[in-house]
Amino acid sequence: MKKTHLLTLLLMFFANTLFAQPDKIDFKEYDLDNGLHVILHQDKSFPLVVVTITYHVGSKNERPDRTGFAHFFEHLMFEGSENIERGEYSKIVDKAGGTLNANTTWDRTYFYEVLSSNQLELGLWLESERMLHLKVDSIGVATQKKVVAEEIKEREDNQPYMSFQREISKRAFKVHPYQWTVLGKAEHIMAATEADYKAFYNEFYVPNNAVLTIVGDIKFDEAKQLIEKYFADIPARKEEIYRPQAVEPVKEKEVRDTIYDNIQLPAVFQAYHTPKNGTKDFYAVDMLSTLLSGGESSRLYKTLVDEKQLAMQIMSFPFPYEDPGLAYVLALPNIGVDLADLEKAIDAEIEKLQTTPISDRELEKLKNQYEANYVNSNATLESRAYNLAINYTFHKDANLINTEIDNYLAVTKEDLMRVAKAYFRKDNRVVLYYLPKSQN
């Protein structure tokens, strides 16, 4: 038992160890006849392998009256299969000295195992079982309903400020399914039937809606043979896989509201509609957000936290939605500072970026930050596996792992000023004031 535990720790350590990154990350990719896309990247630095499956399904693929299904299946996928006893999935990986996990967003669901390289076949068998033979039955569904409902309560309802995404999304989106959160609504999860869940599984968890990525100490020929053995016979879905086509109308009026929460300190949240991930404007918006709050020398931190002492904490970031989404600015005021004064100061900093180009020095510093982040983002085996999978899933271009940094370095001062004007407009945003319930 102790040996297994030690091996698990070692695998976790090596999977997340910073490797000397080559100038170019080489990989092989191909499709099986059933549509499963395969990406293989060899790195023999340590005797371990990362096996991942990315399904192109997230909360945006759900029905408005059955939200939370993608996240529900993130849990249900660990229940077992026709050939894996209930509750044994994680135990099998643990006994092999490996680690595993999964996560879900609005647009995709990601599963992975980290194993010693001689356990590659085990990882592939486990993922093929999930894809072909998952147990979607009354016992597993009932168990996970309770687990997911409790998670929604703990993560959104009982955590200070953590309802912000739910509250902003339903005000920001009126047409697009980004209007609900990844966790969905507990009442939808509880009301769904076993037939509802089976239909969702049969539509989305199929080879022609998935990317298999293997990274680490592998032999290409051996890996291909094992992939053929475990995945080639899984049937593709013949019917069309649902992709929402809704286009959120351009906003022309600011939305403002007040949320009374179980908090001690008030907060201001702003959310601006932004372009989809992977577009020229998205790269500029991303860099603009970093310029605003990426570190203690950033515009918002330096002015509002250090100089004017209006805020104790402030941050700005875009969520990487597949479709056009949102960029957030949020701030906690110092004691005695009115939220309206804090918001006014935030707006003033954004207005400067709309009217005055940043300096050459600021732009150079910003690009240096992104070059460093690019190196770090591909420095571990697990991060390479993830980036290869996501780049193909969303853009059908796994080689963005090598080239996406060029899109950031191509952003100009004029681009930053242009997107500040185009997207960080008051009539293009939702503003929420979070106040303590005692003030209601």
C-alpha positions as CSV (number, residue, x, y, z in Angstrom):
1,M,0.0,0.0,0.0
2,K,2.8,2.4,0.9
3,K,4.6,1.6,-2.4
4,T,1.5,2.3,-4.4
5,H,1.0,5.6,-2.6
6,L,4.7,6.6,-3.2
7,L,4.3,5.7,-6.9
8,T,1.2,7.9,-7.2
9,L,3.1,10.8,-5.6
10,L,6.0,10.3,-8.0
11,L,3.7,10.2,-11.0
12,M,1.9,13.4,-9.9
13,F,5.3,15.1,-9.4
14,F,6.7,14.1,-12.8
15,A,3.5,14.8,-14.7
16,N,3.7,18.4,-13.3
17,T,7.5,18.8,-13.4
18,L,8.7,21.6,-15.6
19,F,10.5,20.0,-18.6
20,A,13.0,21.6,-20.9
21,Q,10.6,22.6,-23.7
22,P,11.9,22.1,-27.2
23,D,11.7,24.9,-29.7
24,K,8.8,23.1,-31.4
25,I,6.5,20.5,-29.9
26,D,6.3,17.7,-32.4
27,F,3.3,15.4,-32.5
28,K,1.4,13.0,-34.8
29,E,-2.3,13.1,-35.5
30,Y,-4.8,11.1,-37.4
31,D,-8.5,10.0,-37.5
32,L,-9.9,6.6,-36.9
33,D,-12.7,5.5,-39.3
34,N,-15.3,6.2,-36.6
35,G,-14.2,9.9,-36.4
36,L,-12.1,9.7,-33.2
37,H,-9.2,12.2,-33.6
38,V,-5.9,11.0,-32.1
39,I,-2.9,13.1,-31.1
40,L,0.4,11.6,-30.0
41,H,3.3,13.4,-28.5
42,Q,6.5,11.6,-27.4
43,D,8.6,12.7,-24.5
44,K,10.9,10.1,-22.9
45,S,12.1,12.3,-20.1
46,F,10.4,10.1,-17.5
47,P,8.7,6.7,-17.7
48,L,5.1,7.9,-17.6
49,V,2.2,8.7,-19.9
50,V,-0.8,11.0,-19.8
51,V,-3.9,9.7,-21.5
52,T,-6.7,12.2,-22.1
53,I,-10.2,12.3,-23.7
54,T,-11.8,15.5,-24.6
55,Y,-15.5,15.4,-25.5
56,H,-16.9,18.4,-27.4
57,V,-19.8,18.9,-25.1
58,G,-20.3,21.4,-22.3
59,S,-23.2,23.2,-20.7
60,K,-24.0,25.1,-23.9
61,N,-25.2,21.8,-25.5
62,E,-27.9,21.3,-22.9
63,R,-31.6,22.0,-23.0
64,P,-32.9,25.1,-21.1
65,D,-35.0,22.8,-18.9
66,R,-32.3,20.2,-18.4
67,T,-29.2,22.2,-17.5
68,G,-26.1,20.8,-15.7
69,F,-26.0,17.5,-17.7
70,A,-22.4,17.9,-19.0
71,H,-21.1,18.4,-15.5
72,F,-23.3,15.6,-14.2
73,F,-21.6,13.2,-16.7
74,E,-18.2,14.3,-15.5
75,H,-19.3,12.6,-12.2
76,L,-21.2,9.7,-13.7
77,M,-18.2,8.7,-15.9
78,F,-16.5,7.4,-12.7
79,E,-19.5,5.2,-11.7
80,G,-18.3,2.2,-13.7
81,S,-19.2,0.3,-16.9
82,E,-20.3,-3.1,-18.1
83,N,-16.8,-4.4,-17.4
84,I,-15.9,-2.2,-14.4
85,E,-17.7,-2.7,-11.1
86,R,-19.5,0.3,-9.6
87,G,-17.1,2.5,-7.7
88,E,-14.0,0.6,-9.0
89,Y,-12.9,3.0,-11.8
90,S,-10.8,5.3,-9.6
91,K,-9.6,2.4,-7.5
92,I,-8.1,0.6,-10.6
93,V,-6.1,3.7,-11.4
94,D,-5.0,4.1,-7.8
95,K,-3.9,0.5,-7.5
96,A,-1.8,1.0,-10.7
97,G,-0.1,3.9,-8.9
98,G,-1.7,6.5,-11.2
99,T,-3.8,9.6,-10.8
100,L,-6.9,10.8,-12.7
101,N,-9.4,13.7,-12.8
102,A,-11.8,15.5,-15.0
103,N,-13.4,18.9,-15.5
104,T,-16.2,20.5,-17.4
105,T,-16.7,24.0,-19.0
106,W,-19.4,25.6,-21.1
107,D,-17.9,24.0,-24.2
108,R,-16.1,20.7,-23.5
109,T,-15.5,17.9,-20.9
110,Y,-12.0,16.7,-20.2
111,F,-10.8,13.5,-18.6
112,Y,-7.3,12.3,-18.0
113,E,-5.1,9.7,-16.3
114,V,-1.4,9.9,-15.5
115,L,0.2,6.4,-15.4
116,S,3.5,4.8,-15.6
117,S,4.3,4.2,-19.3
118,N,3.9,0.5,-19.0
119,Q,0.3,1.1,-18.0
120,L,-0.7,2.8,-21.3
121,E,-3.0,-0.1,-22.3
122,L,-4.8,0.2,-19.0
123,G,-5.5,3.9,-19.6
124,L,-6.8,3.3,-23.1
125,W,-9.0,0.4,-21.9
126,L,-10.5,2.6,-19.1
127,E,-11.4,5.4,-21.5
128,S,-12.8,3.1,-24.1
129,E,-15.1,1.6,-21.4
130,R,-16.4,5.0,-20.6
131,M,-17.1,5.7,-24.3
132,L,-18.8,2.4,-25.1
133,H,-20.1,0.7,-22.0
134,L,-20.8,3.4,-19.3
135,K,-23.3,2.5,-16.7
136,V,-26.2,4.9,-17.1
137,D,-28.7,3.2,-14.7
138,S,-31.0,4.2,-11.9
139,I,-28.5,3.5,-9.1
140,G,-25.7,5.6,-10.6
141,V,-28.0,8.4,-11.6
142,A,-29.6,8.6,-8.2
143,T,-26.2,8.6,-6.5
144,Q,-24.8,11.4,-8.6
145,K,-28.0,13.5,-8.5
146,K,-27.4,13.9,-4.7
147,V,-23.7,14.6,-5.2
148,V,-24.2,17.2,-7.9
149,A,-27.1,18.9,-6.1
150,E,-24.9,19.2,-3.0
151,E,-22.0,20.6,-5.1
152,I,-24.2,23.3,-6.6
153,K,-25.2,24.3,-3.1
154,E,-21.7,24.4,-1.8
155,R,-20.0,26.1,-4.7
156,E,-22.6,28.6,-5.8
157,D,-25.0,29.2,-2.9
158,N,-22.8,28.9,0.2
159,Q,-19.6,30.6,-1.0
160,P,-19.4,34.4,-0.7
161,Y,-19.6,36.1,-4.1
162,M,-19.6,32.8,-6.0
163,S,-23.1,33.3,-7.4
164,F,-21.6,36.1,-9.5
165,Q,-21.3,34.0,-12.7
166,R,-24.9,32.8,-12.4
167,E,-26.2,36.2,-11.7
168,I,-24.2,37.9,-14.5
169,S,-24.8,35.2,-17.1
170,K,-28.6,35.2,-16.9
171,R,-28.5,39.0,-17.3
172,A,-25.8,39.1,-20.0
173,F,-27.3,36.3,-22.3
174,K,-30.9,36.2,-23.4
175,V,-30.5,34.0,-26.5
176,H,-27.3,32.0,-26.2
177,P,-27.1,29.0,-23.7
178,Y,-24.2,30.7,-21.9
179,Q,-27.1,32.2,-19.9
180,W,-26.8,29.3,-17.5
181,T,-23.7,28.1,-15.6
182,V,-21.8,24.9,-16.0
183,L,-23.2,23.5,-12.8
184,G,-26.8,24.2,-14.0
185,K,-29.8,24.1,-11.8
186,A,-30.3,21.5,-9.1
187,E,-34.0,21.2,-9.9
188,H,-33.2,20.3,-13.5
189,I,-30.8,17.6,-12.3
190,M,-33.3,16.2,-9.9
191,A,-36.2,16.2,-12.3
192,A,-34.4,14.5,-15.2
193,T,-35.1,10.8,-15.8
194,E,-32.8,7.9,-16.6
195,A,-34.0,8.2,-20.2
196,D,-33.0,11.9,-20.3
197,Y,-29.5,11.0,-19.2
198,K,-29.1,8.0,-21.6
199,A,-30.2,10.2,-24.5
200,F,-27.5,12.8,-23.6
201,Y,-24.8,10.1,-23.3
202,N,-25.7,8.5,-26.6
203,E,-25.5,11.8,-28.4
204,F,-22.4,13.4,-27.1
205,Y,-20.0,10.7,-25.7
206,V,-19.2,9.2,-29.0
207,P,-15.8,8.9,-30.9
208,N,-16.7,11.4,-33.6
209,N,-17.2,14.0,-30.9
210,A,-14.0,13.3,-29.1
211,V,-10.2,13.8,-29.2
212,L,-7.8,11.2,-27.7
213,T,-4.4,12.6,-26.7
214,I,-1.5,10.6,-25.4
215,V,1.6,12.4,-24.2
216,G,4.8,10.9,-22.7
217,D,7.1,7.9,-22.9
218,I,5.4,6.1,-25.8
219,K,6.3,4.1,-28.9
220,F,4.2,5.4,-31.8
221,D,3.6,2.0,-33.4
222,E,2.6,0.4,-30.1
223,A,0.3,3.3,-29.2
224,K,-1.4,3.1,-32.6
225,Q,-2.0,-0.6,-32.2
226,L,-3.5,-0.2,-28.8
227,I,-5.7,2.6,-29.9
228,E,-7.0,0.5,-32.8
229,K,-7.6,-2.4,-30.4
230,Y,-9.7,-0.4,-27.9
231,F,-11.4,2.4,-30.0
232,A,-11.7,1.3,-33.6
233,D,-14.8,-0.8,-33.1
234,I,-16.7,1.8,-31.2
235,P,-19.5,3.0,-33.5
236,A,-19.7,6.6,-34.5
237,R,-23.0,8.6,-34.1
238,K,-24.7,8.8,-37.4
239,E,-27.2,11.4,-36.4
240,E,-26.1,15.1,-36.3
241,I,-24.6,16.2,-33.0
242,Y,-26.3,19.2,-31.5
243,R,-24.4,22.5,-31.7
244,P,-26.2,25.6,-30.6
245,Q,-26.4,28.2,-33.4
246,A,-27.8,31.0,-31.3
247,V,-26.1,34.4,-31.8
248,E,-26.4,36.8,-28.9
249,P,-27.6,40.2,-30.2
250,V,-25.2,43.2,-29.9
251,K,-25.9,45.0,-26.6
252,E,-26.9,48.6,-26.7
253,K,-27.9,49.2,-23.1
254,E,-26.1,48.7,-19.8
255,V,-27.7,46.2,-17.3
256,R,-27.3,47.1,-13.6
257,D,-28.5,45.3,-10.5
258,T,-27.8,44.7,-6.8
259,I,-27.2,41.3,-5.2
260,Y,-27.6,40.9,-1.5
261,D,-25.3,38.1,-0.4
262,N,-23.9,36.5,2.8
263,I,-20.8,38.6,2.7
264,Q,-19.0,41.1,5.0
265,L,-17.5,43.3,2.3
266,P,-19.3,44.8,-0.7
267,A,-17.9,44.2,-4.3
268,V,-18.4,45.5,-7.8
269,F,-18.6,43.1,-10.8
270,Q,-18.5,44.3,-14.4
271,A,-18.9,41.9,-17.4
272,Y,-18.3,43.1,-21.0
273,H,-19.4,41.1,-24.1
274,T,-16.3,40.0,-26.0
275,P,-15.4,38.1,-29.2
276,K,-15.0,34.4,-29.4
277,N,-11.8,32.7,-28.4
278,G,-9.2,32.4,-31.2
279,T,-10.1,35.6,-33.1
280,K,-7.7,38.5,-33.5
281,D,-9.9,40.7,-31.3
282,F,-9.9,38.0,-28.5
283,Y,-6.1,38.0,-28.3
284,A,-6.2,41.8,-28.0
285,V,-9.0,41.7,-25.3
286,D,-7.0,39.0,-23.4
287,M,-3.9,41.2,-23.4
288,L,-5.9,44.3,-22.5
289,S,-7.2,42.4,-19.4
290,T,-3.7,41.6,-18.4
291,L,-2.6,45.2,-18.9
292,L,-5.4,46.2,-16.5
293,S,-4.7,43.8,-13.7
294,G,-1.8,41.4,-14.5
295,G,0.4,42.0,-11.5
296,E,1.2,44.8,-9.1
297,S,2.4,47.1,-11.8
298,S,-0.8,46.8,-13.9
299,R,-3.0,49.8,-14.5
300,L,-5.8,49.0,-12.1
301,Y,-3.7,47.7,-9.3
302,K,-1.1,50.5,-9.4
303,T,-3.7,53.2,-9.5
304,L,-6.6,51.9,-7.4
305,V,-4.8,49.7,-4.9
306,D,-1.4,51.5,-4.4
307,E,-2.0,55.1,-5.3
308,K,-5.6,56.0,-4.5
309,Q,-6.1,53.1,-2.0
310,L,-9.7,52.7,-3.2
311,A,-9.5,48.9,-3.5
312,M,-8.0,46.1,-1.5
313,Q,-8.3,43.7,-4.4
314,I,-9.0,44.0,-8.1
315,M,-8.7,41.8,-11.2
316,S,-9.7,41.6,-14.8
317,F,-9.9,38.5,-17.0
318,P,-11.8,37.1,-20.0
319,F,-13.3,33.6,-19.8
320,P,-12.1,31.5,-22.8
321,Y,-15.5,30.7,-24.2
322,E,-15.7,28.9,-27.6
323,D,-18.4,31.4,-28.7
324,P,-18.5,35.1,-28.0
325,G,-18.4,35.5,-24.3
326,L,-17.5,37.8,-21.4
327,A,-14.5,39.6,-19.9
328,Y,-14.8,40.4,-16.2
329,V,-13.6,43.3,-14.0
330,L,-14.2,42.8,-10.3
331,A,-13.0,44.7,-7.2
332,L,-13.3,44.7,-3.4
333,P,-13.3,48.3,-1.9
334,N,-11.2,49.4,1.0
335,I,-13.2,50.0,4.2
336,G,-15.3,53.2,3.9
337,V,-15.0,53.4,0.1
338,D,-18.3,53.8,-1.7
339,L,-18.8,51.3,-4.6
340,A,-19.9,54.1,-6.9
341,D,-16.6,55.9,-6.3
342,L,-14.6,52.6,-6.9
343,E,-16.6,51.9,-10.1
344,K,-16.0,55.5,-11.4
345,A,-12.2,55.0,-10.9
346,I,-12.3,51.7,-12.7
347,D,-14.1,53.3,-15.6
348,A,-11.6,56.2,-15.7
349,E,-8.7,53.7,-16.2
350,I,-10.6,51.9,-19.0
351,E,-11.3,55.3,-20.7
352,K,-7.6,56.1,-20.7
353,L,-7.0,52.9,-22.7
354,Q,-9.8,53.9,-25.1
355,T,-8.2,57.3,-25.9
356,T,-4.5,57.1,-25.3
357,P,-2.1,54.4,-26.8
358,I,0.0,52.6,-24.3
359,S,3.8,53.3,-24.3
360,D,6.3,51.1,-26.2
361,R,7.7,50.0,-22.9
362,E,4.3,48.8,-21.6
363,L,3.7,46.9,-24.8
364,E,7.1,45.3,-24.7
365,K,6.6,44.3,-21.0
366,L,3.1,42.9,-21.9
367,K,4.5,40.8,-24.7
368,N,7.3,39.5,-22.5
369,Q,4.7,38.4,-20.0
370,Y,2.9,36.4,-22.7
371,E,6.1,34.8,-24.0
372,A,6.9,33.6,-20.4
373,N,3.3,32.3,-20.0
374,Y,3.5,30.5,-23.3
375,V,6.7,28.6,-22.2
376,N,5.1,27.8,-18.8
377,S,1.8,26.7,-20.4
378,N,3.6,23.9,-22.3
379,A,6.2,22.9,-19.7
380,T,4.5,19.8,-18.2
381,L,3.3,16.7,-19.8
382,E,-0.3,17.2,-18.6
383,S,-0.4,20.8,-19.9
384,R,0.9,19.7,-23.3
385,A,-1.8,17.0,-23.5
386,Y,-4.4,19.5,-22.5
387,N,-3.3,22.2,-25.0
388,L,-3.1,19.8,-27.9
389,A,-6.6,18.5,-27.2
390,I,-8.2,21.9,-26.7
391,N,-6.6,23.5,-29.7
392,Y,-8.0,20.7,-31.9
393,T,-11.4,20.6,-30.2
394,F,-12.1,24.3,-30.7
395,H,-10.0,25.3,-33.7
396,K,-9.3,22.0,-35.5
397,D,-5.6,23.1,-35.2
398,A,-3.5,21.2,-32.7
399,N,-0.4,23.1,-34.0
400,L,-1.6,26.2,-32.2
401,I,0.4,24.8,-29.3
402,N,3.4,26.1,-31.4
403,T,2.0,29.1,-33.1
404,E,-0.6,30.8,-30.9
405,I,2.0,32.9,-29.2
406,D,2.5,34.6,-32.6
407,N,-1.1,35.8,-32.5
408,Y,-0.4,37.5,-29.1
409,L,2.9,39.0,-30.3
410,A,1.2,40.5,-33.3
411,V,-1.2,42.6,-31.2
412,T,-0.4,46.3,-31.6
413,K,-1.0,49.4,-29.4
414,E,-3.6,50.4,-31.9
415,D,-5.3,47.0,-31.5
416,L,-5.5,47.4,-27.7
417,M,-7.0,50.9,-28.0
418,R,-9.5,49.7,-30.7
419,V,-10.8,46.7,-28.7
420,A,-11.1,48.9,-25.6
421,K,-13.4,51.2,-27.6
422,A,-15.2,48.3,-29.3
423,Y,-16.0,46.1,-26.3
424,F,-15.3,47.8,-23.0
425,R,-18.3,50.1,-23.5
426,K,-20.8,50.9,-20.8
427,D,-23.7,49.9,-23.1
428,N,-22.0,46.6,-23.7
429,R,-21.8,45.4,-20.0
430,V,-23.6,44.1,-17.0
431,V,-22.7,45.7,-13.6
432,L,-23.6,44.1,-10.3
433,Y,-23.1,45.5,-6.9
434,Y,-22.7,42.8,-4.2
435,L,-23.9,44.1,-0.8
436,P,-24.2,42.3,2.6
437,K,-27.7,41.0,3.3
438,S,-27.8,43.2,6.4
439,Q,-28.1,46.2,4.0
440,N,-31.2,44.9,2.3
